[in-house]
């Protein structure tokens, strides 16, 4: 396993995934979601790993769900 992939995978597993469990939109929680979607989209386009690509797809689904929840409550995601 490549060190860069391992570092990204561990960082995402420890931080991002738990952030979406039971998410309740708030101004602070919604800030930067759009930027994170762009970052994950760029990373997905750059990866050649099928497994990492699938994981990034799940991240994008969670982020888009979070963005939708934020926008429904009237919070900015920028």
C-alpha positions in Angstrom: 0.0 0.0 0.0 1.4 3.4 -0.9 2.3 5.7 2.0 0.3 8.6 0.6 -2.9 6.6 0.2 -2.4 5.1 3.7 -2.1 8.6 5.2 -5.1 9.9 3.4 -7.1 6.8 4.2 -6.3 7.0 7.9 -7.0 10.7 8.1 -10.4 10.3 6.4 -11.4 7.3 8.5 -10.6 9.0 11.8 -12.0 12.4 11.0 -14.4 12.7 8.1 -16.5 9.5 8.5 -17.4 10.1 12.1 -18.4 13.7 11.3 -21.4 12.5 9.2 -22.9 10.1 11.7 -25.9 11.8 13.2 -25.1 15.2 11.5 -27.2 18.1 12.6 -26.8 21.2 10.4 -25.3 24.2 12.1 -23.5 27.3 10.7 -20.1 26.0 11.9 -20.8 22.4 10.8 -21.8 23.5 7.3 -18.9 25.9 6.7 -16.5 24.5 4.1 -18.6 21.6 2.9 -18.5 22.8 -0.7 -14.7 23.2 -0.6 -14.4 19.6 0.8 -16.6 18.3 -2.0 -14.3 20.0 -4.6 -11.2 18.5 -2.9 -12.6 15.0 -2.8 -13.8 15.3 -6.4 -10.2 16.3 -7.5 -8.7 13.5 -5.5 -11.1 11.0 -7.0 -10.2 12.2 -10.6 -6.5 11.8 -9.8 -6.6 8.3 -8.3 -6.0 5.1 -10.2 -6.9 2.9 -7.3 -10.4 1.3 -7.7 -10.7 0.7 -4.0 -9.8 4.3 -3.2 -12.1 5.6 -5.9 -15.0 3.6 -4.4 -14.2 5.0 -0.9 -14.1 8.5 -2.3 -17.5 7.9 -4.0 -18.9 7.1 -0.5 -17.3 10.3 0.9 -18.9 12.3 -1.9 -22.3 10.8 -1.2 -21.9 11.7 2.5 -20.7 15.2 1.7 -23.5 15.8 -0.8 -26.0 14.6 1.8 -24.5 16.9 4.4 -24.6 19.8 1.9 -28.3 19.1 1.1 -29.1 19.1 4.9 -27.3 22.4 5.3 -29.0 24.1 2.4 -32.4 22.8 3.6 -31.8 24.5 6.9 -30.6 27.7 5.2 -26.9 27.4 6.1 -24.1 28.3 3.7 -21.7 25.6 2.7 -19.0 27.9 1.4 
